[in-house]
């Protein structure tokens, strides 16, 4: 399973109505830490098949980041049952991201 892009138009169906736990990576093309985080999330999506990992480009889809108070990127928000259950900001080690997911799975 690989990460895939989500936008304001399909955020509700892909994230809020998902039956899986969903990790949303809010990022931008021009953000160096965001680009460094990307390969870690790809690896994690291949390793943890029980979680859905999606990416929202904040420049192309400004509504979702505004709704969830994203002030800096990268910001990762974990959703379970359509509700935000955790959030972490910055390029984190893969172990930290995995621990947050496991805490809520």
Secondary structure, 3 states (H helix, E strand, C coil): CCCEECCCCCHHHHHHCCCCEEEEEEECCCCHHHHHHHHHHHHHHHHCCCEEEEEEECCCCHHHHHHCCCCCCCEEEEEECCEEEEEEECCCCHHHHHHHHHHHC
